[in-house]
Amino acid sequence: MNESDAERLASVLEKLDFKPANSENEADLIITLACSVRQKAVDRIWGKLRIWQKIKEKRPLITLLSGCILPKDKKKFAEYFDLVLDIKEISQSPKKLLDYLNSESGLKIADYFKIHPKYQTRFFAYVPIMTGCNNFCTYCAVPYTRGGEKSRPKKEIIEEIKNLIQNGYKSITLLGQNVNSYGQDLEAKPRIQSFKLEEPVNKHFIDLLIEINKIPGNFWFYFITNHPKDMSKELIENLPKLEKFGHYIHLPLQSGDNRILKKMNRHYTSLKYLKLVEEIKRALPDVNLSTDIIVGFPGETEKQFKNTAKIIEKVKYDMAYLNQYSPRPGTAASKLKDNVKKPIKRKREQIINEILKKTAEANNKKLVGSIQEVLVEQFKNGFNFGHTKNFKNIRFKFNVDFTGELVKVKVTNVTPWALEGEIIR
């Protein structure tokens, strides 16, 4: 989502005749898109500010902050940034920026979703289908930084994707904090979420995927992120029918202990999660499954951590994004005592990473000898780097640059995190 925000903001700046700088030292304007989900990301901004302050001592430099910013962080940063804009104000940023520069402009853009992004590549693109979140997981800052769920009209999404495919794009990723609830806010009478283990089926998201799959062209599409409580059986049953859907699903677990899940306000149990994984693997035997894990949530005991480790061993993920818990100001969990010490968090993260390395390598070994279609993303030092249709990283040695092309590659070797192969010609 941060990358998608950057693409849209870059488009707005181009309309003001700004050009990308090669480095911080050459820039007249530096924009930071913050992520308040983890303290580490906020700390990095403070580190950058020290560098920019030294530049400002020598010459004029404008700094602007946007993205996901908690109110407490925003107040602190406002003393150091020249401008601080809410992410929802990106569409109004030209006027605010020009006002700051004592200029005048009639440029106005009506809506964040209507900003035509400056895509970072010519072959894959991020397409936001919604923003915000209604779930209020106790550790998460998103509802406080992006607000409630707001879905983009289906017609706009389809038009953007059609335009991308016509211009040669091969990989489309739909973005939303919880894509499974896409479209519910567009209903005349939005449903009241009951948070029961069996939620009503959301036809809006399924219908959107079916429409995307019908678009002519040779391309793949993906969607992130899913919430286990909202991922319906009907959605899973439809996925094998969508031949352009890349068999990659990101399904955040966060914790494998039911008491911790309840404290996190996740509204599912470890058993329900495991049953969901079974349904996904039954429908998509070649699925690439990834997840999010938080270690050291307030009050997490050794036994509760081991419950998480057991789930990870059972599911056999291909990838997991591991985070040591850090309290975010204003969230419900920030009121809990952060009583798991950092060395323990670090150790638990290492344990999970070791489990993950074993399961990911075992999954990858099954692919040795198989022929994979690969979208090449980069050419460097005689190697082409890209990903398979189910989003496995792969490289192959060939002294021709295939960037942006779909090619056939035979898998010859694997590591836990990537495949190696040779091109089939």
N, C-alpha and C positions, 0 to 999 in steps of 0.2 A: 504493500500500500504506500509506503514511503517513496518507492521508486515511481509509482504511478502519479503521486502528488508532484514529484519533481518534474515529470514529463509535462504535466499540465502547466505548472508554473513557468517552465522554460518557454512554453508557447506564448504565455502572457508577456513575458519579458521580450521575446523577439518582436512582438507587435510595438514595443517601445524602442525598437532599434538597438537593444542590448545584444552583444555578441559574447559567446562563451570565452572565458579567459583560460589560458594554458596553465596558470598556477595562481595560488593565493597572492603571490607577490605582484602579479600583473593586474589583479582584479580591482575594479572600482566599486563593485557591489558583491558582497558575499551573503548568500542565503543559507540558513541552516534549517533543515526539516527535522524537527526533534521527534524522538520516540520516548515517551515517559513510562513505557511498560517496565523497563528495568533501570535501576539506578546507574548501572554501568554506562548506559547510553547518555544519561544526563551528565555524568562525570566527564565524559569525553568532550562535551560542549565547553565545560569550564576550561579544559586543557587547551582547546582551540582558541578560546577568547583571549588567553594570555598571549598567544602568537599574534592574533589580530591587533591587540592593543599596541604591541611593539611596532606593527606596520603603521598604525594610525598616528604614532608619534612622529613619523617621518613624512607622511603624505595623507591626503584625504582618502577615506574609505568608509563606505556605508555598509552597515551590517543589519540584516533582517532575520527575524526568527519566526517560524511557523511550524506546522505539523501538530503532533499530539503533545500538548503541553498542559500539565496540571496547573490549576490556579496558583498553588504555592510556588511552583517553579517559575511560572510566568511572571509573578511579582518580583522574584529575585532577578530574573534575566532582564527585566525591563530597565534595570539600572545600567545595564552594560550594552544592550543592543539599541541601535538607533530606532528600529521599528519592531514591534511585536504584533503579528497578525494571527487571529484565529484561523485554523485551516479552512473553515467555512467562508472566510473572507478572501480566499485566493482570487475569486472572480472580481473583487473590488480593489485588489492590490495595485493595479496600474494607477488608479486615481490617488490612492493613499501614498504611493511611492512618489508620484509626480507632485502631489501637494507638499511632500517633504522636500522635494527638490525646488520648491517655489515655481513650479511650472503649471501649465494648464493643459487639459486634454479632455476631449469629448469621448474618449474610448470607454465603453462600458460593456461588460460581459454579464449576461443575465444569471448564469447558474454554473456552479462548479462542474457539473456533469456535461455542460455544453461547451466547455473549453476544449478545443481541439489540441490534443497533446503533441509535443515534439518527441516522437518515439525514439528511444535510445538506439535501436537497431532497425534494420530493414527486413527482418524475418521473424521476430517474435515480439509480442506486444501484451501489455497488461490492460485489461478493460474492466474498470470498476462497474459493478452492477448494483451496488448499494454501499452505504456508509453508515457508521454508527452501530450501536449495539444496545439491546434491551435486557441483556442477561444479568448484568451486575455480579459477575464472579467477584468474590471478595478481594482478590489480589489485583484486579485489573483496572487500569486507568481509562480504558477506551470510552465507556459511557460518559465520563466526566470531561474528556477532551474532544470527542467527536459527536457527542449527543446520542439521541435515540436513533433507531433504524429508519433509514430513508432509502427507499428503492428507486431505481432509475426506470423509467418507462421501457417496456420491452422493445418497442419500436426503435427507440434511440440506440439501444444495445445492438440490435440486429443490423441497423444501418451502419454503425461504426465497424462491426466485424465484417460485413460485406465489403465495405470500402478497403479494409485491411487485406482481405483475401484477394480482391481485384488488383491490389498493388503488390502482390507477391508474398505476403506474410504467410508463414507456415505453422506458427505456434501461437495460440491465443490462450491466455490465462484470465479467467473471470475472478474478480476480487470482491471480497466482502468480509466483514468481521465474522459473520455467520451466514454464509450463502444459503443454507437450508431454509432460512426464513425469508428469502427473497420474495417480494411481492405482497406479503401479508398486509403491509401498511397502505397498499394501493386499493385494497378492498373497500367497498362502500361502508361496510361495518366491520372494521378490523376485529379479528377474533381475540378473545381474552385468553392469554396463555395460562393453562392450568398447571403446567409442570408435572403432569402425570407421566408415568413411564411410557405410555402409548399416546403420543400427541396426534391430533388430526393431521391427515395427509396434506402437505402443502403442494397443490397442483401447479402453482405459479412457477416454481423453480424447475420442476419436471418439464413443463410445457416450454420454458425458455431453452432448456437443453435440447429438446426435440427440434425446435425451430433452428437452433444453431447447427445442429447436425444435418439439416436439409440444405444449408447454404452450399452451392456448387463450389468445387475446388478441392485441391489436395492439401489438407491441413489437419492439424491436431488441436484439440482444446482440452483445457484443464480447469479446475475451480478450487479455490481455497478461500477461507477455511471452513471446515465443517464443525458442527457441534454434535456430539454423540446423542444428546437428548432429542435432537430434531432430525436426524438422518433416518428417513423412513424406509420401511421394507419396500414400498412401491418405488422409491427412487433407486434403490439398489437393484431391483428387478429390471428396471429400464436401462441401466448402464450398459449391459452386454449388447443391447440392441442398437447402441449409438456407435457406429463403426469409426467415427472421427474422434471419439473420446479416448484420450490417452489413459491407460490403466494405471493411474497414479492417484492415490487418495491420502490426504493428510487428515488424520483423525486424532486430535489432541486427547491424551489420557489425563495428564497433569499429575494424577496420583492413582495408585492401585489399591488404596485403603479407603474403605467406605466412610469411616469417620472423618478422615481428612477431606474426602470429596464433599461431604456435607458441610464442613467448615468453609470449603471453597465456594459453596453455593453452585455446584455443578449439576445437580438434579439427575444423576444416574448412579448406578452402582457398578462395582467392578464386574459383577456377573452379567449385567446388561451390556456392558462394554464388550465383554468376551463373546457374547452371543451375536452382537453386531459385527464383530470381526469375522466370526464364522460365516455369517450371511454374505459378507463382502467377498471372502475368499471362495465361497461356493459359487458365487456369480462370476467372479473374475479370478480364476486360478493363477494368472500371471501378474496379479496386482502388485504394485510397488507401494508399500504401506509405511508411512512415516507418522511421527507423533511429536507432541510437546510434553516435557516432564519438568516439574518443579520439585527440587529437593530442598529439604530444610524448611518446609512450611511451618509456621508457628505451632509448637507442640508436637511435631512429628517425632515419634519414638523410633527406636531401632526396629521394633517389630513392624510398625506401620511402614517404615521404609522397605523392609524385606517383602512386604505385601506388594509394593510397587515393583520390586525387582522380579518377583515371581510372575507378575503379569507380563513384563517385558520378555522374560524367557519363554512364556507360553505363546505370545503373539508372534515372536520372531520378526521384529521390524527390520526394514531395510535402512531406515534412518530415523534419528530422534534428535530433536533440538532441546538440549539440556540447559536448565537455568537454575542457579542457586537463588533461592527466594530472597528478594529485597523488598522492604515495605515501600509502597507508593503513597505519598501523602494524600489524605482525603478518601482513600478506599477503606472498606470495612475492616480488612485484614490489618491495616496499619494501626488499629486500636489494640490488636493482640500483641503480646510480648514476643519479640523476635528472639526466641530463647534457644535456637539451635546454633551452636557456635560455627564460625566460618570454617575451621579445619574439618569439622564433621560434615558440613555441606560439601566441601571440596572432595572429601573421601567418598561420600555417597555418589557424587557425580562421576568420579573415576570408576567406581564399581559398576554403575550403569553403562558407562562407556565401554568397559571391557565386555560386558554381556552383549551389547549392541554390535561390537566388532565381530564377535563370533557368529551371531545370527545373520548379520549382513553378508559376511564372507561366505557362509554356508548357502545363503540364497543365491549369491552371485555365481558360485561354483556350478550350480545347476544350469547356468546359461552357457557354459563353455561348449563350443561347437555349434551353437545356434546362430542363425542368420538374423540380424537385427536391422531394422530401418533406422537411420540416424540422421537427425538434423544437426548439421555442423554449425557451431557458433563461433569458432575461433581457429586461426591457423598460427602456430608459433613453433619456431625451431624445428621445422620439418614434420610436426605433428598437427593433425586436425583434431579438435576437441568439440564434443557435442553431447547430445543426449538421445536415448532411445525413445520410442513412443511411450513407454511406461516410465519415462523420466529417470533412467539410470545414466549416470555420467560415463562417458566412454571416450577413448582416444585411439587413433590409429596413425601409423607412420606412413606418410605418402607425400612426396615433394610437389604436390599440387594443392592449391588453396580451394577448398570446397565450401567456404563460409557461406551460409544461407541456403545451401542445397540439401536435399534429401538423398542419402546414398545407402547402399546395402553394405553391411559390415559383418564379418564372421568373428565371433568372440573367441579369442585364443588364450586369454589369461585374465585373472581377476584379482582385485584387492578388496578389502571390506567396503571401500567407498567408491570404487570405480571399476569399469571394465576396460580391457584392451583388446584390440582386434586388428584385422587386416581387411582392406576394402575388396569387395567382390566386383570384378569388372567384366 
